Amino acid sequence: MAAASGPAPASGFLPFRAAPHPRPGQQQRRRRLNKNKKKNWIKHSDISEVEDFLEDVRLQERAVGGLVSEKLDENLFFVDTGNDEKDLVHNKGKLKPLRIDLILQSDSKVPAPIDVLAHQIPNSRKLRRKAESEKRLGIIPRKQRLLNARLLNPVAKTKLIPNNNPTRNFYDLWSTASPLDKDLEGKDQWFLEQTKKKRLKRPLKLNEKPSQVAAIEVIAPGGSYNPTFESHQALLLEAHEVEAKRLRVEEKINRQVAYPPAEELATKESVLGELCEGLLVDSEDEERAEPAKADGEVAEDGPVRNAVRRNKKTERERKRQKLIKKQEQRLKEQKEARRKQQDLFRLRSIKGEVKQFELKLAKRKAKRVEKQKAEVNKTRRLGRLKYEDPDLEVQLSDELGGTLRALKPEGNILADRFKSFQKRNLIEPRIRAKFKRKHKLKYVEKRAFREVTL
């Protein structure tokens, strides 16, 4: 009787669960399949034996920590004499570790990675030989000597003197000579600045304000809660001028971009006339030129003139030309000398000219200084945007209240402070960043909504 066919156990492997055997009298019929196609490999391949084998290996690794066939007998069995004391003596050194220690131990069979950099220390061989020689000669390393010195001679901590001692000396806080600066007397200024014991000298320009405009500007008298008629009308006139100027700018832009009237629109005749401009005149000139050619008045172009040949200068001509240049140079020098000599007699007029030129420079300088003083309070352009004054906070005549309690608030204090920073050149003018959508919104009508609306 033939034995039932089954998976042969691997050498040295003891499975926990026996492989399933077929029932007696049951015959396994092998299915014949066409395995030249990839889809049949996965569909009709029997990998249950491999999966059972791998599952059994994983079970042994979880339960025992490895394959049972590779374990020693001392790890699998122990001597049980029935007496706990004898067992303790007999199995001394072979006791099982605690469960918590087993959990903390690594069950992985993959060895820990070696720290390659630990073996790549520069001059490691030299340092190792040096340490061996020091150990052989009884020399203590430098690190150990320093540590022993610190242990033998600990640094005494300085005890801080409390500042609540009533018997301590007092000094004038605002005086120029302070007892705290006695240690810094006589030392180099650069040394004190580099060691942070003395502050650097602050540049005088940092003490100057970027603008002389007041941080908080007082509003015009017409903006009071109970102004006079004249001051209120003056404020209304100022607001009216600002608004009129804004309207004029808008109207100018509208005129520039407006569509031309019907009278100025181009028609087909005007377009055709512009396209044919100059064509008729050219044709008339050609007609006039053709009979002239027929009469023979215009002759053909004659032969090209020969280029003028330049003869080489003779030695006599060169000497003569050189002599002429020397004479011209001598006359020029004599004329300059006579001019300088004549300037001696007009020293008074020269002094007058110099004085007039100095007065002119002084006037230009004074004008430039006045312009700089006038621009001190102006807002400079610090960024790409130009500063624009905020709208005037004004109330109409019917909105005025007779008392402070009935006054309606105008403007915003945060916006006012922000504009004040811009006007005093502390920050550059800014505008609110506009939100720009990256993708267009896509509207989709939901099915439930469509059912209701239909």
C-alpha positions as CSV (number, residue, x, y, z in Angstrom):
1,M,0.0,0.0,0.0
2,A,1.5,3.3,-1.1
3,A,1.9,6.0,1.5
4,A,-0.1,9.2,1.1
5,S,1.8,11.9,-0.7
6,G,2.4,15.1,1.4
7,P,4.9,17.8,1.9
8,A,8.2,16.5,3.1
9,P,9.4,18.2,6.3
10,A,12.5,20.3,5.9
11,S,15.8,19.0,7.3
12,G,16.2,20.0,10.9
13,F,12.6,21.5,11.1
14,L,10.0,20.2,13.6
15,P,6.6,21.5,12.7
16,F,4.1,22.2,15.6
17,R,1.1,21.2,13.5
18,A,1.1,18.0,11.4
19,A,0.4,18.4,7.7
20,P,-3.1,17.4,6.7
21,H,-3.3,13.8,5.1
22,P,-5.9,12.8,2.6
23,R,-8.6,10.4,3.6
24,P,-8.1,6.7,2.9
25,G,-9.4,5.7,-0.4
26,Q,-9.5,9.2,-1.7
27,Q,-7.5,9.8,-4.8
28,Q,-6.0,13.2,-5.7
29,R,-6.6,13.9,-9.4
30,R,-4.2,16.3,-10.9
31,R,-5.7,19.0,-12.9
32,R,-4.2,19.7,-16.3
33,L,-4.0,23.4,-17.0
34,N,-2.5,25.5,-19.6
35,K,0.2,27.6,-17.7
36,N,1.6,29.4,-20.7
37,K,-0.5,32.4,-19.7
38,K,0.3,34.7,-16.8
39,K,-3.3,34.9,-15.5
40,N,-3.3,31.1,-15.0
41,W,-0.1,31.2,-12.9
42,I,-1.8,33.2,-10.2
43,K,-5.3,31.7,-10.5
44,H,-4.3,28.0,-10.5
45,S,-1.0,27.9,-8.7
46,D,-1.2,26.1,-5.3
47,I,0.9,28.0,-2.7
48,S,-0.8,26.7,0.4
49,E,2.1,24.5,1.3
50,V,4.5,27.4,1.2
51,E,2.1,29.6,3.2
52,D,1.7,26.8,5.9
53,F,5.5,26.5,6.1
54,L,6.1,30.2,6.6
55,E,3.2,30.5,9.1
56,D,4.7,27.7,11.1
57,V,8.1,29.4,11.1
58,R,6.6,32.7,12.2
59,L,4.7,30.9,15.0
60,Q,7.9,29.3,16.3
61,E,9.8,32.6,16.2
62,R,7.0,34.3,18.2
63,A,6.7,31.5,20.8
64,V,10.2,30.3,21.2
65,G,12.3,33.0,19.6
66,G,13.6,30.9,16.7
67,L,13.3,27.4,15.1
68,V,12.9,24.6,17.6
69,S,15.3,22.4,15.6
70,E,18.1,25.0,16.1
71,K,17.5,25.3,19.9
72,L,19.7,23.5,22.4
73,D,18.4,20.9,24.8
74,E,19.2,23.2,27.8
75,N,16.9,25.8,26.4
76,L,14.0,23.4,25.7
77,F,14.2,21.1,28.8
78,F,14.9,21.4,32.5
79,V,15.4,18.9,35.4
80,D,12.4,18.7,37.6
81,T,13.2,16.9,40.9
82,G,9.9,17.8,42.6
83,N,11.7,19.9,45.2
84,D,11.8,23.7,44.6
85,E,15.0,24.1,46.7
86,K,16.8,21.3,44.9
87,D,15.6,22.5,41.6
88,L,17.0,26.0,42.4
89,V,20.4,24.5,43.3
90,H,20.4,22.0,40.4
91,N,19.3,24.6,37.8
92,K,21.5,27.4,39.2
93,G,22.5,29.7,36.4
94,K,19.9,28.2,34.1
95,L,16.9,30.0,35.5
96,K,14.5,31.5,33.0
97,P,14.6,35.3,32.9
98,L,11.6,37.3,33.9
99,R,8.8,37.8,31.4
100,I,9.3,41.5,31.2
101,D,13.0,40.9,30.3
102,L,11.9,38.5,27.5
103,I,9.5,41.1,26.2
104,L,12.2,43.8,26.1
105,Q,14.7,41.5,24.4
106,S,14.9,41.8,20.6
107,D,13.4,38.8,18.8
108,S,14.6,39.9,15.4
109,K,17.1,37.7,13.7
110,V,18.4,40.6,11.7
111,P,21.6,41.8,13.4
112,A,21.9,45.5,14.5
113,P,23.6,47.7,12.0
114,I,27.2,48.4,12.7
115,D,28.1,52.0,13.3
116,V,30.5,52.5,10.5
117,L,31.5,55.9,11.5
118,A,32.8,54.6,14.9
119,H,35.5,52.7,13.0
120,Q,36.4,55.7,10.9
121,I,37.9,57.9,13.6
122,P,40.8,60.0,12.2
123,N,44.2,58.8,13.5
124,S,42.5,56.0,15.4
125,R,45.5,53.7,15.2
126,K,47.8,56.4,16.4
127,L,45.5,57.3,19.3
128,R,45.1,53.7,20.3
129,R,48.9,53.1,20.4
130,K,49.3,56.3,22.4
131,A,46.7,55.2,25.0
132,E,48.3,51.8,25.3
133,S,51.8,53.3,25.8
134,E,50.4,55.7,28.5
135,K,48.7,52.9,30.2
136,R,51.9,50.8,30.1
137,L,54.0,53.7,31.5
138,G,51.4,54.7,34.0
139,I,50.8,58.2,32.5
140,I,47.4,59.7,33.4
141,P,45.6,61.2,30.4
142,R,45.1,64.9,30.3
143,K,41.3,64.7,30.5
144,Q,41.6,62.6,33.7
145,R,44.2,65.0,35.2
146,L,41.9,68.0,34.6
147,L,39.0,66.1,36.1
148,N,41.0,65.2,39.2
149,A,42.2,68.7,39.6
150,R,38.6,70.0,39.5
151,L,37.6,67.4,42.1
152,L,40.5,68.2,44.4
153,N,40.3,71.9,44.1
154,P,36.7,72.9,43.5
155,V,36.0,76.4,42.4
156,A,34.7,78.5,45.3
157,K,31.4,80.1,44.4
158,T,31.2,83.8,45.0
159,K,28.4,84.7,47.3
160,L,26.2,87.4,45.9
161,I,25.8,90.4,48.1
162,P,22.1,91.2,48.5
163,N,21.0,94.6,47.5
164,N,18.5,94.9,50.4
165,N,21.3,95.7,52.9
166,P,20.2,98.9,54.7
167,T,23.8,99.8,55.5
168,R,25.0,99.8,51.8
169,N,26.4,103.0,50.3
170,F,24.2,105.2,48.3
171,Y,25.1,107.3,45.2
172,D,23.5,109.7,42.9
173,L,21.8,107.8,40.1
174,W,21.9,110.8,37.7
175,S,25.4,111.9,38.3
176,T,28.1,111.6,35.6
177,A,30.5,109.7,37.9
178,S,29.1,106.4,39.0
179,P,30.9,104.0,41.5
180,L,29.9,101.1,39.2
181,D,32.2,102.5,36.5
182,K,35.4,102.5,38.6
183,D,36.5,99.2,37.1
184,L,36.3,100.6,33.6
185,E,38.4,103.7,34.3
186,G,41.7,104.0,32.4
187,K,40.9,101.2,29.9
188,D,40.8,101.4,26.1
189,Q,37.5,102.6,24.6
190,W,37.7,100.1,21.7
191,F,38.4,97.2,24.2
192,L,35.4,98.2,26.3
193,E,33.1,98.3,23.2
194,Q,34.3,94.9,21.9
195,T,33.9,93.2,25.3
196,K,30.3,94.6,25.6
197,K,31.2,96.4,28.8
198,K,30.4,99.7,27.3
199,R,27.7,100.6,24.7
200,L,28.7,101.7,21.2
201,K,28.4,105.4,20.5
202,R,25.0,106.1,18.9
203,P,25.2,108.0,15.6
204,L,23.7,111.5,15.8
205,K,21.6,110.9,12.7
206,L,19.6,108.2,14.6
207,N,18.4,110.9,17.0
208,E,16.9,112.9,14.2
209,K,13.2,112.3,13.5
210,P,12.3,111.3,9.9
211,S,9.6,114.0,9.9
212,Q,8.8,117.1,11.9
213,V,5.1,116.5,11.6
214,A,3.3,116.1,15.0
215,A,2.4,112.6,15.9
216,I,-1.2,113.7,16.9
217,E,-2.4,116.5,14.7
218,V,-5.1,118.7,16.0
219,I,-8.2,118.9,13.9
220,A,-9.5,122.2,12.4
221,P,-11.8,124.2,14.6
222,G,-14.7,123.4,12.3
223,G,-14.5,119.7,13.3
224,S,-15.4,120.5,16.9
225,Y,-18.7,119.3,18.4
226,N,-20.0,122.9,18.7
227,P,-18.0,125.0,16.1
228,T,-18.6,128.5,15.0
229,F,-20.4,129.1,11.8
230,E,-17.3,130.6,10.0
231,S,-15.0,127.8,11.0
232,H,-17.5,125.1,10.0
233,Q,-18.1,126.7,6.6
234,A,-14.3,126.9,6.1
235,L,-14.0,123.2,6.8
236,L,-16.9,122.5,4.4
237,L,-15.2,124.6,1.7
238,E,-11.9,122.6,2.1
239,A,-13.8,119.3,1.9
240,H,-15.7,120.6,-1.2
241,E,-12.4,121.5,-2.9
242,V,-10.9,118.1,-2.3
243,E,-14.0,116.4,-3.7
244,A,-14.1,118.7,-6.7
245,K,-10.5,118.0,-7.5
246,R,-11.2,114.2,-7.4
247,L,-14.2,114.6,-9.7
248,R,-12.1,116.6,-12.2
249,V,-9.5,113.8,-12.3
250,E,-12.2,111.2,-12.9
251,E,-13.8,113.3,-15.6
252,K,-10.5,113.7,-17.4
253,I,-9.9,109.9,-17.3
254,N,-13.5,109.3,-18.6
255,R,-12.9,111.8,-21.5
256,Q,-9.7,110.1,-22.5
257,V,-11.2,106.6,-22.6
258,A,-14.6,107.7,-23.9
259,Y,-15.8,106.4,-27.3
260,P,-15.6,109.1,-30.1
261,P,-18.9,110.7,-31.2
262,A,-20.7,109.6,-34.4
263,E,-19.3,112.6,-36.4
264,E,-15.7,111.6,-35.7
265,L,-16.2,107.9,-36.5
266,A,-14.4,106.6,-39.6
267,T,-16.5,105.7,-42.6
268,K,-15.8,103.5,-45.6
269,E,-15.1,106.6,-47.8
270,S,-12.6,108.1,-45.3
271,V,-10.9,104.7,-44.8
272,L,-10.5,104.3,-48.6
273,G,-9.2,107.8,-48.9
274,E,-6.6,107.2,-46.3
275,L,-5.5,104.0,-48.0
276,C,-5.2,105.7,-51.4
277,E,-3.4,108.7,-50.1
278,G,-0.4,109.5,-52.4
279,L,-1.2,106.9,-55.0
280,L,-2.9,109.2,-57.5
281,V,-0.1,111.8,-57.3
282,D,2.6,109.2,-58.1
283,S,0.7,107.9,-61.1
284,E,0.4,111.5,-62.5
285,D,4.1,112.1,-62.1
286,E,4.9,108.9,-63.9
287,E,2.6,109.9,-66.8
288,R,4.4,113.3,-67.1
289,A,7.8,111.6,-67.0
290,E,7.1,109.1,-69.7
291,P,6.7,111.6,-72.6
292,A,9.8,113.4,-71.5
293,K,11.7,110.2,-72.0
294,A,10.1,109.7,-75.4
295,D,11.3,113.1,-76.6
296,G,14.8,112.2,-75.6
297,E,15.2,115.0,-73.1
298,V,16.6,112.7,-70.5
299,A,19.8,111.1,-71.6
300,E,21.1,107.9,-70.3
301,D,23.5,107.9,-67.4
302,G,26.9,108.9,-68.6
303,P,30.1,107.0,-67.7
304,V,31.1,107.1,-64.1
305,R,33.8,109.6,-63.3
306,N,37.2,108.3,-62.5
307,A,38.2,108.6,-58.9
308,V,40.5,111.6,-58.1
309,R,44.0,110.3,-57.8
310,R,46.0,111.9,-55.0
311,N,49.6,112.4,-55.8
312,K,52.2,111.7,-53.1
313,K,53.6,114.8,-51.4
314,T,57.1,115.8,-52.1
315,E,59.7,116.5,-49.4
316,R,59.5,120.2,-50.1
317,E,55.8,120.3,-49.6
318,R,56.1,118.5,-46.3
319,K,58.7,120.9,-45.0
320,R,56.6,123.9,-46.1
321,Q,53.5,122.4,-44.3
322,K,55.5,121.8,-41.2
323,L,56.8,125.4,-41.2
324,I,53.2,126.7,-41.5
325,K,52.1,124.7,-38.5
326,K,55.0,126.0,-36.4
327,Q,54.1,129.6,-37.4
328,E,50.5,129.1,-36.4
329,Q,51.4,127.7,-33.1
330,R,53.8,130.6,-32.4
331,L,51.1,133.1,-33.2
332,K,48.7,131.4,-31.0
333,E,51.1,131.4,-28.0
334,Q,51.8,135.1,-28.6
335,K,48.1,135.9,-28.7
336,E,47.6,134.0,-25.4
337,A,50.5,135.9,-23.8
338,R,49.1,139.3,-24.8
339,R,45.7,138.3,-23.4
340,K,47.2,137.4,-20.1
341,Q,49.1,140.6,-20.0
342,Q,45.9,142.6,-20.8
343,D,44.2,140.8,-17.9
344,L,46.6,142.5,-15.4
345,F,45.0,145.9,-16.3
346,R,41.4,144.5,-15.8
347,L,41.9,143.1,-12.3
348,R,39.2,145.3,-10.9
349,S,36.7,144.0,-13.4
350,I,37.8,140.4,-12.8
351,K,37.2,140.9,-9.0
352,G,33.8,142.2,-9.8
353,E,33.0,139.2,-11.9
354,V,34.2,136.8,-9.1
355,K,32.1,138.7,-6.6
356,Q,29.0,138.5,-8.8
357,F,29.6,134.7,-9.3
358,E,29.9,134.2,-5.5
359,L,26.7,136.1,-4.9
360,K,25.0,134.0,-7.4
361,L,26.3,130.8,-5.7
362,A,25.1,132.1,-2.3
363,K,21.6,132.8,-3.7
364,R,21.4,129.3,-5.1
365,K,22.6,127.9,-1.8
366,A,20.0,129.9,0.2
367,K,17.3,128.8,-2.2
368,R,18.4,125.2,-1.9
369,V,18.3,125.4,1.9
370,E,14.8,127.0,1.9
371,K,13.6,124.2,-0.4
372,Q,15.1,121.6,2.0
373,K,13.4,123.2,5.0
374,A,10.1,123.3,3.1
375,E,10.4,119.6,2.3
376,V,11.2,118.6,5.9
377,N,7.5,118.2,6.7
378,K,6.6,116.7,3.4
379,T,6.0,113.0,3.0
380,R,8.7,111.3,1.1
381,R,8.1,108.4,-1.4
382,L,9.4,105.3,0.4
383,G,7.8,102.7,-1.8
384,R,6.1,102.1,-5.1
385,L,2.9,103.7,-3.9
386,K,2.4,107.4,-3.3
387,Y,1.0,108.7,-0.1
388,E,-2.6,110.0,-0.3
389,D,-4.2,112.1,2.4
390,P,-7.2,110.6,4.1
391,D,-10.6,112.0,3.7
392,L,-11.5,114.9,5.9
393,E,-13.7,114.0,8.8
394,V,-16.5,116.6,8.5
395,Q,-20.1,116.7,9.4
396,L,-22.8,118.6,7.6
397,S,-24.8,121.4,9.1
398,D,-27.8,119.2,9.9
399,E,-25.6,116.6,11.6
400,L,-24.0,118.9,14.1
401,G,-24.8,118.3,17.8
402,G,-25.0,121.0,20.4
403,T,-23.4,118.9,23.1
404,L,-20.5,116.5,23.3
405,R,-22.9,113.7,24.4
406,A,-24.8,114.0,21.1
407,L,-21.7,114.0,18.9
408,K,-21.5,111.2,16.4
409,P,-18.1,109.5,16.0
410,E,-16.3,110.0,12.7
411,G,-13.4,107.9,11.3
412,N,-11.4,105.1,12.8
413,I,-8.6,105.5,15.3
414,L,-6.6,102.5,13.9
415,A,-6.8,103.9,10.3
416,D,-5.9,107.3,11.6
417,R,-2.7,106.0,13.4
418,F,-1.8,104.0,10.3
419,K,-2.0,107.0,8.1
420,S,0.0,109.0,10.6
421,F,2.8,106.5,10.4
422,Q,2.9,106.8,6.6
423,K,2.8,110.6,6.7
424,R,5.7,110.8,9.2
425,N,7.9,108.6,6.9
426,L,7.9,105.7,9.5
427,I,6.5,103.1,7.1
428,E,5.8,103.1,3.4
429,P,2.3,103.5,2.0
430,R,0.5,100.2,1.7
431,I,-2.8,98.9,0.3
432,R,-4.7,95.8,1.3
433,A,-3.7,92.7,-0.6
434,K,-6.4,91.6,-3.0
435,F,-7.4,88.0,-2.9
436,K,-6.7,86.3,-6.2
437,R,-8.4,83.0,-6.8
438,K,-6.1,80.4,-8.4
439,H,-8.8,78.3,-10.0
440,K,-12.2,79.4,-11.3
441,L,-15.2,78.4,-9.2
442,K,-17.2,75.6,-10.7
443,Y,-20.9,75.5,-9.9
444,V,-22.5,72.1,-9.8
445,E,-26.3,71.6,-9.4
446,K,-26.9,68.8,-6.9
447,R,-29.4,66.1,-7.7
448,A,-31.6,66.8,-4.7
449,F,-31.9,70.5,-5.6
450,R,-32.6,69.6,-9.3
451,E,-35.4,67.2,-8.2
452,V,-37.0,70.0,-6.1
453,T,-36.7,72.7,-8.8
454,L,-38.0,70.5,-11.7
